[in-house]
Amino acid sequence: QVQLVESGGGLVQAGDSLRLSCAASKRTLTMLVMGWFRQAPGKEREFVAAIRWGGSNILVADSVKGRFTISVDNAKNTAYLQMNRLKPEDTAIYYCAAGPQLIEAMPLYQYWGQGTQVTVSS
């Protein structure tokens, strides 16, 4: 069974940066893409960014474009989300996920981590 473990969340001030990590216990043939999603209190989970292993293709939500960067380290089976110029509205639980397609649709991601809390104070 594949396990995804997120780390790097925390409490920061507006304008600060954080880097989230997502370590995969192994990679399967259907794990072609790593994605990040977030869920704010009282809101639905939403897509943030996704990337193919190897970094050849990237998809980023408009709400974070220019501030967040997704990357992968193939040798470490780890995906990263670099978050710069954080805003209070970025406060959410951030989840990483793995799936076969570079797409925003959550149902197509087969494996999910437990999430890491990011809180941005004003």
All heavy atoms as an XYZ file, in Angstrom:
933
protein
N       0.842     -1.185      0.000
C       0.000      0.000      0.000
C       0.881      1.241      0.000
O       1.888      1.310      0.697
C      -0.907      0.012      1.239
C      -1.851      1.172      1.319
C      -2.957      1.115      0.266
O      -2.906      0.319     -0.663
N      -3.950      1.961      0.422
N       0.504      2.230     -0.765
C       1.254      3.472     -0.852
C       0.868      4.392      0.304
O      -0.307      4.556      0.614
C       0.968      4.180     -2.187
C       1.651      5.533     -2.225
C       1.418      3.298     -3.356
N       1.868      4.977      0.905
C       1.623      5.978      1.942
C       2.242      7.298      1.517
O       3.383      7.329      1.029
C       2.221      5.540      3.278
C       1.471      4.385      3.928
C       1.999      4.075      5.317
O       3.194      4.162      5.574
N       1.112      3.711      6.218
N       1.493      8.370      1.710
C       1.974      9.716      1.446
C       1.990     10.471      2.770
O       0.979     10.502      3.471
C       1.057     10.441      0.462
C       0.851      9.779     -0.902
C      -0.110     10.613     -1.755
C       2.165      9.579     -1.619
N       3.126     11.059      3.091
C       3.267     11.751      4.367
C       3.697     13.194      4.112
O       4.789     13.443      3.590
C       4.290     11.052      5.280
C       4.418     11.809      6.607
C       3.874      9.602      5.522
N       2.820     14.124      4.502
C       3.114     15.548      4.350
C       3.838     16.072      5.586
O       3.648     15.565      6.695
C       1.839     16.366      4.158
C       0.975     15.970      2.989
C      -0.178     15.103      3.412
O      -0.057     14.403      4.447
O      -1.216     15.100      2.729
N       4.624     17.100      5.366
C       5.284     17.796      6.474
C       5.569     19.226      6.040
O       5.481     19.552      4.855
C       6.584     17.090      6.871
O       7.493     17.073      5.789
N       5.903     20.062      7.020
C       6.302     21.424      6.714
C       5.282     22.497      7.018
O       5.570     23.680      6.866
N       4.094     22.097      7.455
C       3.088     23.096      7.781
C       3.440     23.831      9.066
O       4.385     23.473      9.774
N       2.667     24.876      9.340
C       2.913     25.624     10.567
C       2.159     26.927     10.583
O       1.308     27.196      9.728
N       2.489     27.747     11.569
C       1.877     29.063     11.743
C       2.879     30.120     11.305
O       3.999     30.167     11.829
C       1.494     29.270     13.209
C       1.026     30.673     13.610
C      -0.252     31.048     12.877
C       0.831     30.742     15.125
N       2.485     30.948     10.351
C       3.356     32.000      9.846
C       2.561     33.294      9.728
O       1.330     33.285      9.851
C       3.952     31.643      8.469
C       4.859     30.419      8.566
C       2.858     31.430      7.439
N       3.268     34.373      9.453
C       2.615     35.657      9.250
C       2.432     35.921      7.762
O       3.148     35.361      6.922
C       3.438     36.766      9.879
C       3.499     36.696     11.399
C       4.210     37.888     11.998
O       5.073     38.504     11.374
N       3.854     38.227     13.237
N       1.502     36.786      7.449
C       1.275     37.162      6.061
C       2.576     37.688      5.453
O       3.299     38.455      6.097
C       0.186     38.222      5.985
N       2.862     37.235      4.233
C       4.083     37.636      3.557
C       5.223     36.644      3.709
O       6.207     36.706      2.964
N       5.095     35.727      4.673
C       6.141     34.729      4.909
C       6.069     33.612      3.873
O       5.158     33.568      3.045
C       6.002     34.128      6.308
C       6.458     35.075      7.395
O       7.045     36.127      7.062
O       6.220     34.783      8.583
N       7.046     32.710      3.973
C       7.114     31.551      3.074
C       7.125     30.248      3.875
O       7.552     30.229      5.043
C       8.385     31.615      2.211
O       8.386     32.748      1.383
N       6.665     29.181      3.226
C       6.734     27.839      3.790
C       6.987     26.872      2.648
O       6.560     27.124      1.516
C       5.418     27.437      4.462
C       5.149     27.804      5.913
C       3.760     27.334      6.309
C       6.196     27.223      6.840
N       7.642     25.765      2.960
C       7.791     24.707      1.973
C       7.222     23.424      2.542
O       7.674     22.939      3.591
C       9.250     24.481      1.576
C       9.358     23.519      0.383
C      10.777     23.321     -0.106
N      11.518     22.375      0.708
C      12.564     21.687      0.281
N      12.991     21.834     -0.967
N      13.216     20.868      1.102
N       6.230     22.893      1.864
C       5.635     21.625      2.244
C       6.321     20.487      1.493
O       6.718     20.654      0.334
C       4.141     21.610      1.920
C       3.307     22.749      2.514
C       1.832     22.542      2.149
C       3.484     22.846      4.011
N       6.424     19.357      2.158
C       6.993     18.157      1.540
C       5.986     17.029      1.600
O       5.173     16.960      2.536
C       8.269     17.725      2.268
O       9.254     18.727      2.238
N       6.059     16.152      0.633
C       5.198     14.971      0.607
C       6.051     13.785      0.186
O       6.469     13.695     -0.980
C       4.042     15.160     -0.359
S       3.049     13.670     -0.587
N       6.321     12.906      1.127
C       7.152     11.742      0.858
C       6.280     10.527      0.572
O       5.393     10.198      1.370
C       8.054     11.462      2.054
N       6.543      9.881     -0.549
C       5.806      8.674     -0.923
C       6.604      7.439     -0.524
O       7.814      7.374     -0.765
C       5.543      8.659     -2.422
N       5.920      6.472      0.081
C       6.602      5.260      0.544
C       7.123      4.439     -0.634
O       8.133      3.738     -0.519
C       5.663      4.406      1.393
O       4.499      4.050      0.652
N       6.446      4.543     -1.758
C       6.889      3.894     -2.983
C       6.131      4.512     -4.138
O       5.198      5.289     -3.946
C       6.639      2.389     -2.932
C       5.181      1.986     -2.813
C       5.051      0.476     -2.777
C       3.603      0.050     -2.671
N       3.468     -1.424     -2.643
N       6.544      4.173     -5.345
C       5.846      4.646     -6.524
C       5.324      3.455     -7.304
O       6.008      2.458     -7.466
C       6.777      5.499     -7.385
C       7.031      6.871     -6.801
C       8.169      7.598     -7.460
N       7.968      7.740     -8.895
C       8.857      8.313     -9.692
N       9.981      8.776     -9.193
N       8.625      8.418    -10.982
N       4.099      3.585     -7.789
C       3.498      2.534     -8.594
C       3.353      3.016    -10.035
O       3.575      4.186    -10.338
C       2.124      2.144     -8.045
O       1.227      3.244     -8.265
C       2.190      1.841     -6.556
N       2.926      2.109    -10.901
C       2.791      2.457    -12.319
C       1.723      3.518    -12.560
O       1.756      4.234    -13.555
C       2.470      1.201    -13.134
C       3.604      0.181    -13.223
C       3.128     -1.054    -13.987
C       4.831      0.781    -13.884
N       0.754      3.614    -11.634
C      -0.324      4.593    -11.825
C      -0.021      5.919    -11.145
O      -0.790      6.858    -11.243
C      -1.652      4.049    -11.280
O      -1.509      3.762     -9.892
C      -2.059      2.800    -12.032
N       1.091      6.005    -10.448
C       1.457      7.242     -9.767
C       2.331      8.091    -10.657
O       3.522      8.276    -10.415
C       2.192      6.931     -8.461
C       1.298      6.473     -7.348
S       2.248      5.978     -5.887
C       3.081      7.505     -5.472
N       1.722      8.624    -11.713
C       2.487      9.421    -12.665
C       2.530     10.892    -12.280
O       3.372     11.637    -12.775
C       1.890      9.275    -14.064
C       1.847      7.843    -14.605
C       1.191      7.830    -15.973
C       3.241      7.250    -14.658
N       1.630     11.277    -11.416
C       1.452     12.688    -11.072
C       1.334     12.840     -9.564
O       0.711     12.001     -8.894
C       0.173     13.236    -11.739
C      -0.178     14.614    -11.215
C       0.341     13.250    -13.254
N       1.907     13.915     -9.057
C       1.724     14.305     -7.656
C       0.987     15.633     -7.625
O       1.298     16.543     -8.398
C       3.076     14.441     -6.952
C       3.825     13.129     -6.828
S       2.973     11.922     -5.797
C       3.133     12.682     -4.190
N       0.018     15.715     -6.738
C      -0.776     16.933     -6.645
C      -0.872     17.443     -5.224
O      -0.649     16.694     -4.267
N      -1.184     18.724     -5.111
C      -1.465     19.356     -3.822
C      -2.871     19.939     -3.861
O      -3.253     20.581     -4.847
C      -0.457     20.455     -3.520
C       0.900     19.969     -3.138
C       1.991     19.835     -3.946
C       1.331     19.555     -1.838
N       3.063     19.353     -3.243
C       2.683     19.175     -1.933
C       0.706     19.452     -0.592
C       3.420     18.710     -0.844
C       1.428     18.990      0.488
C       2.772     18.631      0.357
N      -3.586     19.725     -2.778
C      -4.928     20.264     -2.612
C      -4.989     20.923     -1.239
O      -4.134     20.695     -0.390
C      -5.973     19.143     -2.696
C      -6.058     18.494     -4.050
C      -5.124     17.550     -4.439
C      -7.074     18.826     -4.922
C      -5.187     16.945     -5.682
C      -7.154     18.233     -6.169
C      -6.208     17.288     -6.551
N      -6.003     21.735     -1.012
C      -6.169     22.351      0.298
C      -7.645     22.482      0.639
O      -8.490     22.565     -0.256
C      -5.488     23.714      0.355
C      -6.129     24.785     -0.531
C      -5.299     26.054     -0.478
N      -5.887     27.123     -1.279
C      -5.328     28.316     -1.452
N      -4.155     28.594     -0.869
N      -5.931     29.224     -2.184
N      -7.907     22.499      1.932
C      -9.270     22.653      2.411
C      -9.281     23.636      3.563
O      -8.719     23.370      4.631
C      -9.864     21.316      2.851
C     -11.344     21.401      3.179
C     -11.994     20.040      3.259
O     -11.331     19.002      3.348
N     -13.302     20.010      3.207
N      -9.930     24.765      3.324
C     -10.063     25.788      4.362
C     -11.287     25.480      5.212
O     -12.200     24.778      4.761
C     -10.201     27.155      3.705
N     -11.337     26.004      6.423
C     -12.490     25.756      7.306
C     -13.800     26.159      6.640
O     -13.922     27.277      6.130
C     -12.195     26.636      8.521
C     -10.714     26.778      8.522
C     -10.303     26.817      7.094
N     -14.749     25.253      6.616
C     -16.065     25.536      6.062
C     -16.131     25.555      4.546
O     -17.168     25.901      3.983
N     -15.045     25.172      3.895
C     -15.027     25.194      2.434
C     -14.698     23.809      1.883
O     -14.200     22.935      2.591
C     -14.004     26.215      1.929
C     -14.348     27.655      2.269
C     -13.399     28.618      1.593
C     -13.782     30.063      1.883
N     -12.859     31.023      1.204
N     -14.966     23.628      0.608
C     -14.645     22.375     -0.048
C     -13.148     22.302     -0.352
O     -12.472     23.323     -0.493
C     -15.445     22.236     -1.339
C     -16.938     22.112     -1.127
C     -17.689     21.858     -2.421
O     -17.061     21.933     -3.490
O     -18.889     21.574     -2.355
N     -12.678     21.080     -0.467
C     -11.290     20.885     -0.843
C     -11.085     21.373     -2.275
O     -11.916     21.125     -3.146
C     -10.909     19.406     -0.718
C      -9.426     19.144     -0.752
C      -9.108     17.689     -0.443
N      -9.554     17.308      0.895
C      -9.261     16.147      1.460
N      -8.524     15.245      0.811
N      -9.703     15.873      2.663
N      -9.965     22.052     -2.518
C      -9.716     22.600     -3.837
C      -8.309     22.259     -4.326
O      -7.388     22.050     -3.530
C      -9.890     24.126     -3.834
C      -8.896     24.878     -2.974
C      -9.054     26.392     -3.083
O      -9.951     26.866     -3.785
O      -8.231     27.110     -2.464
N      -8.184     22.249     -5.625
C      -6.912     21.963     -6.268
C      -5.963     23.139     -6.100
O      -6.366     24.300     -6.181
C      -7.162     21.702     -7.758
C      -5.922     21.602     -8.585
C      -5.189     20.428     -8.604
C      -5.484     22.671     -9.337
C      -4.043     20.323     -9.370
C      -4.349     22.583    -10.108
C      -3.621     21.400    -10.125
N      -4.676     22.812     -5.895
C      -3.644     23.846     -5.790
C      -2.649     23.721     -6.947
O      -2.420     24.678     -7.675
C      -2.899     23.752     -4.443
C      -1.759     24.769     -4.397
C      -3.858     23.974     -3.287
N      -2.035     22.545     -7.083
C      -1.026     22.361     -8.125
C      -0.771     20.878     -8.338
O      -1.043     20.068     -7.442
C       0.276     23.069     -7.752
N      -0.238     20.539     -9.509
C       0.103     19.148     -9.797
C       1.290     19.125    -10.746
O       1.519     20.073    -11.510
C      -1.081     18.409    -10.403
N       2.023     18.006    -10.703
C       3.242     17.889    -11.505
C       3.493     16.424    -11.840
O       3.201     15.524    -11.046
C       4.440     18.467    -10.715
C       5.699     18.495    -11.556
C       4.662     17.679     -9.422
C       6.845     19.286    -10.889
N       4.019     16.194    -13.021
C       4.444     14.848    -13.394
C       5.825     14.579    -12.785
O       6.652     15.486    -12.704
C       4.560     14.705    -14.908
C       3.266     14.688    -15.649
C       3.470     14.289    -17.102
N       2.223     14.352    -17.839
C       1.314     13.401    -17.835
N       1.520     12.298    -17.137
N       0.212     13.523    -18.540
N       6.034     13.318    -12.387
C       7.377     12.945    -11.964
C       8.342     13.240    -13.118
O       8.055     12.929    -14.259
C       7.444     11.451    -11.617
C       6.736     11.119    -10.358
C       5.525     10.476    -10.239
C       7.169     11.401     -9.019
N       5.193     10.360     -8.922
C       6.176     10.914     -8.153
C       8.300     12.017     -8.482
C       6.274     11.017     -6.770
C       8.398     12.117     -7.111
C       7.405     11.625     -6.275
N       9.425     13.901    -12.767
C      10.340     14.345    -13.818
C      10.185     15.832    -14.077
O      11.077     16.462    -14.639
N       9.045     16.396    -13.657
C       8.840     17.837    -13.728
C       8.535     18.390    -15.086
O       8.591     19.602    -15.303
N       8.172     17.522    -16.045
C       8.000     17.993    -17.414
C       6.703     18.749    -17.629
O       6.604     19.580    -18.533
C       8.064     16.812    -18.378
O       7.074     15.853    -18.045
N       5.697     18.477    -16.819
C       4.409     19.145    -16.973
C       3.898     19.571    -15.608
O       3.960     18.806    -14.650
C       3.392     18.219    -17.630
C       3.794     17.830    -19.034
O       4.435     16.807    -19.234
N       3.457     18.666    -19.992
N       3.382     20.796    -15.571
C       2.907     21.366    -14.314
C       1.566     22.037    -14.542
O       1.331     22.640    -15.588
C       3.931     22.374    -13.757
C       5.214     21.658    -13.323
C       3.343     23.147    -12.580
C       6.315     22.592    -12.895
N       0.711     21.929    -13.543
C      -0.589     22.603    -13.546
C      -0.710     23.349    -12.226
O      -0.441     22.783    -11.163
C      -1.695     21.548    -13.662
C      -3.098     21.973    -14.046
C      -3.107     22.635    -15.407
C      -4.018     20.756    -14.025
N      -1.104     24.629    -12.287
C      -1.200     25.440    -11.082
C      -2.509     26.212    -11.086
O      -2.899     26.769    -12.106
C      -0.020     26.433    -10.980
C      -0.118     27.257     -9.700
C       1.314     25.689    -11.012
N      -3.179     26.240     -9.943
C      -4.422     26.990     -9.828
C      -4.152     28.491     -9.958
O      -3.131     28.986     -9.481
C      -5.082     26.689     -8.487
N      -5.092     29.200    -10.554
C      -4.935     30.638    -10.746
C      -4.778     31.369     -9.420
O      -4.083     32.382     -9.346
C      -6.137     31.196    -11.505
C      -6.143     30.780    -12.971
O      -5.075     30.362    -13.476
O      -7.211     30.863    -13.597
N      -5.415     30.857     -8.379
C      -5.412     31.539     -7.088
C      -4.020     31.591     -6.446
O      -3.770     32.425     -5.582
C      -6.386     30.857     -6.134
O      -6.027     29.491     -5.953
N      -3.123     30.716     -6.866
C      -1.792     30.679     -6.267
C      -0.683     30.889     -7.287
O       0.503     30.903     -6.927
C      -1.547     29.349     -5.513
C      -2.607     29.146     -4.447
C      -1.512     28.176     -6.474
N      -1.048     31.052     -8.530
C      -0.055     31.199     -9.596
C       0.818     32.432     -9.332
O       0.319     33.491     -8.974
C      -0.756     31.317    -10.943
C       0.122     31.055    -12.151
C      -0.718     30.908    -13.408
C      -1.532     29.643    -13.402
N      -2.303     29.452    -14.653
N       2.131     32.239     -9.480
C       3.058     33.328     -9.210
C       3.539     33.374     -7.778
O       4.520     34.057     -7.471
N       2.867     32.658     -6.880
C       3.290     32.625     -5.470
C       3.719     31.221     -5.039
O       4.621     31.074     -4.217
C       2.142     33.083     -4.560
C       1.696     34.504     -4.795
C       0.739     34.973     -3.711
N      -0.479     34.167     -3.687
C      -0.904     33.494     -2.610
N      -0.204     33.515     -1.486
N      -2.029     32.799     -2.658
N       3.049     30.195     -5.545
C       3.355     28.813     -5.168
C       4.067     28.106     -6.314
O       3.734     28.301     -7.483
C       2.075     28.043     -4.859
C       1.366     28.469     -3.599
C       1.708     29.623     -2.909
C       0.331     27.685     -3.084
C       1.051     30.005     -1.756
C      -0.340     28.046     -1.927
C       0.021     29.214     -1.267
N       5.032     27.264     -5.954
C       5.775     26.480     -6.937
C       5.788     25.019     -6.510
O       6.125     24.710     -5.365
C       7.224     26.981     -7.060
O       7.220     28.367     -7.418
C       7.967     26.199     -8.129
N       5.441     24.138     -7.439
C       5.465     22.708     -7.161
C       6.685     22.096     -7.833
O       7.089     22.519     -8.924
C       4.161     22.030     -7.646
C       4.110     20.573     -7.183
C       4.004     22.155     -9.162
C       2.767     19.903     -7.438
N       7.274     21.114     -7.154
C       8.441     20.436     -7.719
C       8.499     19.013     -7.168
O       7.763     18.676     -6.237
C       9.726     21.190     -7.373
O       9.917     21.249     -5.974
N       9.356     18.187     -7.762
C       9.533     16.813     -7.297
C      11.013     16.461     -7.286
O      11.795     17.013     -8.060
C       8.773     15.783     -8.169
C       7.280     15.883     -7.956
C       9.139     15.950     -9.638
N      11.341     15.532     -6.405
C      12.675     14.949     -6.365
C      12.479     13.458     -6.599
O      12.038     12.738     -5.696
C      13.345     15.210     -5.015
C      14.779     14.712     -4.976
O      15.090     13.685     -5.626
O      15.593     15.343     -4.271
N      12.774     13.022     -7.811
C      12.520     11.630     -8.171
C      13.317     10.658     -7.317
O      12.816      9.600     -6.935
C      12.856     11.413     -9.649
C      11.899     12.116    -10.560
O      10.771     11.690    -10.746
N      12.342     13.228    -11.119
N      14.522     11.017     -7.005
C      15.379     10.114     -6.227
C      14.846      9.903     -4.810
O      15.054      8.844     -4.219
C      16.792     10.657     -6.173
N      14.157     10.892     -4.287
C      13.635     10.807     -2.914
C      12.152     10.475     -2.880
O      11.566     10.422     -1.791
C      13.875     12.136     -2.194
C      15.336     12.478     -1.989
C      15.488     13.782     -1.228
C      16.951     14.115     -0.983
N      17.121     15.397     -0.245
N      11.531     10.282     -4.037
C      10.074     10.040     -4.085
C       9.315     11.112     -3.298
O       8.368     10.804     -2.561
C       9.730      8.657     -3.526
C      10.055      7.535     -4.503
O      10.403      7.784     -5.650
N       9.954      6.310     -4.035
N       9.713     12.336     -3.456
C       9.151     13.426     -2.657
C       8.707     14.573     -3.560
O       9.417     14.939     -4.499
C      10.177     13.939     -1.641
O      10.533     12.865     -0.756
C       9.603     15.087     -0.822
N       7.542     15.109     -3.243
C       7.021     16.289     -3.916
C       7.059     17.458     -2.943
O       6.954     17.269     -1.727
C       5.597     16.051     -4.397
N       7.204     18.648     -3.492
C       7.305     19.846     -2.665
C       6.316     20.901     -3.142
O       5.957     20.955     -4.318
C       8.721     20.435     -2.735
C       9.804     19.475     -2.320
C      10.508     18.743     -3.268
C      10.115     19.294     -0.975
C      11.501     17.854     -2.900
C      11.116     18.404     -0.594
C      11.798     17.686     -1.561
O      12.775     16.810     -1.186
N       5.915     21.736     -2.211
C       5.126     22.910     -2.556
C       5.757     24.095     -1.851
O       5.657     24.218     -0.636
C       3.659     22.754     -2.128
C       2.738     23.877     -2.563
C       2.575     23.880     -4.086
C       1.370     23.768     -1.887
N       6.428     24.933     -2.629
C       7.023     26.149     -2.087
C       5.971     27.241     -2.134
O       5.468     27.566     -3.212
C       8.256     26.552     -2.916
C       8.899     27.849     -2.473
C       9.536     27.762     -1.104
O      10.207     26.793     -0.776
N       9.316     28.780     -0.279
N       5.662     27.805     -0.972
C       4.616     28.813     -0.878
C       5.236     30.117     -0.430
O       5.774     30.201      0.684
C       3.537     28.365      0.109
C       2.964     26.993     -0.215
S       1.596     26.519      0.866
C       2.458     26.377      2.432
N       5.173     31.121     -1.285
C       5.733     32.439     -0.984
C       4.625     33.468     -0.867
O       3.522     33.271     -1.375
C       6.713     32.847     -2.077
C       7.899     31.913     -2.198
O       8.348     31.329     -1.207
N       8.412     31.748     -3.395
N       4.948     34.581     -0.230
C       3.995     35.692     -0.065
C       2.643     35.175      0.403
O       1.606     35.486     -0.172
C       3.878     36.470     -1.373
C       5.219     37.019     -1.869
C       5.047     38.077     -2.939
N       4.251     37.648     -4.072
C       4.705     36.938     -5.081
N       5.973     36.547     -5.095
N       3.917     36.617     -6.088
N       2.665     34.408      1.472
C       1.444     33.796      1.979
C       0.457     34.834      2.463
O       0.835     35.897      2.981
C       1.778     32.820      3.102
C       2.330     31.476      2.622
C       3.060     30.747      3.749
C       1.212     30.611      2.069
N      -0.826     34.511      2.289
C      -1.920     35.390      2.675
C      -2.800     34.664      3.687
O      -2.845     33.429      3.695
C      -2.763     35.743      1.448
C      -1.988     36.361      0.306
C      -2.896     36.573     -0.899
C      -2.136     37.154     -2.082
N      -3.026     37.348     -3.249
N      -3.547     35.398      4.497
C      -4.458     34.739      5.444
C      -5.422     33.778      4.744
O      -5.777     32.742      5.314
C      -5.194     35.911      6.086
C      -4.203     37.037      6.037
C      -3.497     36.854      4.722
N      -5.828     34.087      3.535
C      -6.755     33.206      2.817
C      -6.106     31.906      2.348
O      -6.783     31.020      1.822
C      -7.399     33.925      1.628
C      -6.425     34.624      0.701
C      -6.280     36.104      1.016
O      -6.183     36.460      2.228
O      -6.229     36.915      0.060
N      -4.800     31.784      2.513
C      -4.131     30.518      2.226
C      -4.239     29.540      3.396
O      -3.806     28.388      3.284
C      -2.649     30.755      1.907
C      -2.430     31.545      0.632
O      -3.143     31.279     -0.361
O      -1.550     32.429      0.632
N      -4.782     30.001      4.500
C      -4.947     29.130      5.668
C      -5.836     27.950      5.317
O      -6.954     28.123      4.832
C      -5.562     29.917      6.839
O      -4.639     30.916      7.262
C      -5.881     28.983      8.002
N      -5.325     26.746      5.541
C      -6.046     25.528      5.176
C      -5.236     24.312      5.617
O      -4.073     24.439      6.008
C      -6.281     25.461      3.670
N      -5.869     23.171      5.516
C      -5.129     21.913      5.610
C      -4.700     21.565      4.177
O      -5.529     21.554      3.270
C      -5.985     20.782      6.189
C      -6.428     21.136      7.604
C      -5.186     19.476      6.200
C      -7.391     20.143      8.211
N      -3.424     21.301      4.010
C      -2.887     20.993      2.696
C      -2.644     19.492      2.588
O      -1.996     18.888      3.460
C      -1.596     21.764      2.463
C      -1.840     23.216      2.134
C      -2.271     24.104      3.119
C      -1.674     23.707      0.847
C      -2.528     25.436      2.818
C      -1.917     25.040      0.538
C      -2.352     25.891      1.532
O      -2.602     27.208      1.231
N      -3.168     18.921      1.520
C      -3.054     17.492      1.276
C      -2.250     17.233      0.011
O      -2.428     17.935     -0.991
C      -4.435     16.868      1.083
C      -5.373     17.005      2.252
C      -6.210     18.109      2.377
C      -5.439     16.014      3.233
C      -7.082     18.239      3.446
C      -6.309     16.126      4.305
C      -7.132     17.237      4.402
O      -7.989     17.347      5.468
N      -1.432     16.215      0.033
C      -0.817     15.776     -1.214
C      -1.539     14.516     -1.682
O      -2.169     13.807     -0.885
C       0.676     15.532     -1.072
S       1.141     14.101     -0.108
N      -1.464     14.278     -2.972
C      -2.161     13.146     -3.580
C      -1.361     12.646     -4.781
O      -0.562     13.393     -5.346
C      -3.563     13.560     -4.014
N      -1.622     11.403     -5.143
C      -0.941     10.803     -6.281
C      -1.953     10.145     -7.204
O      -2.927      9.534     -6.723
C       0.077      9.773     -5.814
N      -1.728     10.276     -8.504
C      -2.655      9.694     -9.459
C      -2.045      9.543    -10.829
O      -0.860      9.824    -11.022
N      -2.841      9.114    -11.812
C      -2.319      8.806    -13.140
C      -2.346      9.959    -14.127
O      -1.747      9.864    -15.197
C      -3.244      7.686    -13.615
C      -4.551      8.004    -12.952
C      -4.204      8.606    -11.625
N      -3.092     11.025    -13.806
C      -3.268     12.102    -14.785
C      -2.969     13.467    -14.193
O      -3.266     13.720    -13.016
C      -4.706     12.120    -15.284
C      -5.072     10.992    -16.238
C      -6.498     11.147    -16.719
O      -7.443     10.609    -16.153
N      -6.655     11.899    -17.783
N      -2.451     14.348    -15.039
C      -2.216     15.732    -14.647
C      -3.532     16.478    -14.794
O      -3.875     16.995    -15.859
C      -1.144     16.349    -15.538
C      -0.621     17.719    -15.091
C       0.203     17.586    -13.817
C       0.206     18.361    -16.186
N      -4.280     16.533    -13.711
C      -5.628     17.032    -13.783
C      -6.034     17.592    -12.437
O      -5.455     17.238    -11.407
C      -6.579     15.882    -14.215
C      -7.908     16.409    -14.702
C      -6.728     14.853    -13.110
C      -8.724     15.356    -15.417
N      -7.037     18.483    -12.412
C      -7.478     19.080    -11.162
C      -8.489     18.216    -10.415
O      -8.693     18.410     -9.227
C      -8.101     20.449    -11.435
C      -7.150     21.460    -12.033
C      -7.792     22.823    -12.189
O      -8.885     23.035    -11.644
O      -7.191     23.685    -12.862
N      -9.128     17.305    -11.116
C     -10.234     16.548    -10.543
C      -9.772     15.612     -9.434
O      -9.006     14.671     -9.674
C     -10.936     15.762    -11.636
N     -10.275     15.840     -8.225
C      -9.859     15.036     -7.079
C     -10.152     13.548     -7.195
O      -9.324     12.736     -6.756
C     -10.502     15.596     -5.808
C      -9.872     16.873     -5.336
S     -10.605     17.438     -3.793
C     -12.232     17.907     -4.331
N     -11.298     13.147     -7.731
C     -11.599     11.700     -7.779
C     -10.570     10.872     -8.542
O     -10.499      9.657     -8.373
C     -12.965     11.654     -8.467
C     -13.579     12.962     -8.168
C     -12.440     13.941     -8.210
N      -9.784     11.525     -9.400
C      -8.822     10.776    -10.195
C      -7.500     10.558     -9.461
O      -6.619      9.890     -9.987
C      -8.580     11.477    -11.528
C      -9.811     11.528    -12.442
C      -9.473     12.202    -13.756
C     -10.361     10.134    -12.688
N      -7.378     11.096     -8.281
C      -6.175     10.877     -7.476
C      -6.445      9.710     -6.543
O      -7.390      9.709     -5.769
C      -5.806     12.137     -6.706
C      -5.216     13.196     -7.601
C      -6.028     14.046     -8.346
C      -3.836     13.348     -7.721
C      -5.478     15.005     -9.183
C      -3.284     14.307     -8.538
C      -4.117     15.128     -9.273
O      -3.569     16.083    -10.112
N      -5.590      8.701     -6.631
C      -5.852      7.435     -5.946
C      -5.350      7.406     -4.508
O      -5.924      6.722     -3.668
C      -5.176      6.307     -6.724
C      -5.694      6.121     -8.132
C      -4.844      5.140     -8.906
O      -3.630      5.310     -9.024
N      -5.459      4.091     -9.427
N      -4.268      8.095     -4.257
C      -3.645      8.035     -2.941
C      -3.602      9.432     -2.341
O      -3.313     10.412     -3.043
C      -2.223      7.462     -3.038
C      -2.162      6.127     -3.717
C      -1.693      6.008     -5.020
C      -2.581      4.975     -3.056
C      -1.635      4.779     -5.645
C      -2.529      3.738     -3.671
C      -2.062      3.644     -4.980
O      -2.017      2.419     -5.589
N      -3.844      9.488     -1.028
C      -3.901     10.771     -0.331
C      -3.123     10.700      0.974
O      -3.104      9.663      1.653
C      -5.356     11.131     -0.015
C      -6.139     11.502     -1.219
C      -6.741     10.657     -2.106
C      -6.381     12.827     -1.693
N      -7.348     11.372     -3.109
C      -7.154     12.705     -2.881
C      -6.038     14.102     -1.246
C      -7.575     13.818     -3.610
C      -6.458     15.198     -1.972
C      -7.213     15.051     -3.137
N      -2.506     11.836      1.321
C      -1.873     11.954      2.617
C      -2.889     12.405      3.654
O      -4.052     12.660      3.334
N      -2.437     12.526      4.896
C      -3.318     12.905      6.001
C      -3.474     14.402      6.130
O      -4.378     14.872      6.825
C      -2.768     12.334      7.309
C      -2.828     10.817      7.371
C      -4.236     10.289      7.244
O      -5.133     10.692      7.968
N      -4.459      9.394      6.295
N      -2.610     15.153      5.487
C      -2.728     16.596      5.522
C      -1.805     17.258      6.528
O      -1.426     16.646      7.528
N      -1.465     18.507      6.250
C      -0.667     19.309      7.164
C      -1.287     20.702      7.235
O      -1.675     21.264      6.217
C       0.814     19.362      6.716
O       1.586     20.069      7.688
C       0.982     20.040      5.360
N      -1.386     21.227      8.456
C      -2.060     22.504      8.673
C      -1.130     23.670      8.361
O       0.018     23.704      8.831
C      -2.542     22.608     10.118
C      -3.191     23.938     10.472
C      -4.553     24.110      9.837
O      -5.387     23.217      9.891
N      -4.791     25.276      9.236
N      -1.650     24.606      7.592
C      -0.960     25.869      7.333
C      -1.868     26.990      7.815
O      -3.023     27.082      7.391
C      -0.650     26.046      5.836
C      -0.110     27.446      5.565
C       0.351     24.990      5.374
N      -1.353     27.810      8.711
C      -2.114     28.933      9.241
C      -1.328     30.208      9.004
O      -0.166     30.305      9.400
C      -2.394     28.766     10.737
O      -3.082     27.524     10.959
C      -3.251     29.911     11.254
N      -1.980     31.164      8.350
C      -1.327     32.430      8.034
C      -2.056     33.538      8.787
O      -3.245     33.778      8.555
C      -1.356     32.718      6.529
C      -0.569     33.994      6.222
C      -0.792     31.535      5.746
N      -1.356     34.202      9.676
C      -1.966     35.279     10.467
C      -1.739     36.618      9.768
O      -0.743     36.823      9.071
C      -1.376     35.306     11.867
O       0.010     35.604     11.813
N      -2.661     37.520      9.988
C      -2.576     38.837      9.328
C      -1.778     39.829     10.154
O      -1.448     39.586     11.304
C      -3.977     39.365      9.072
O      -4.689     39.463     10.289
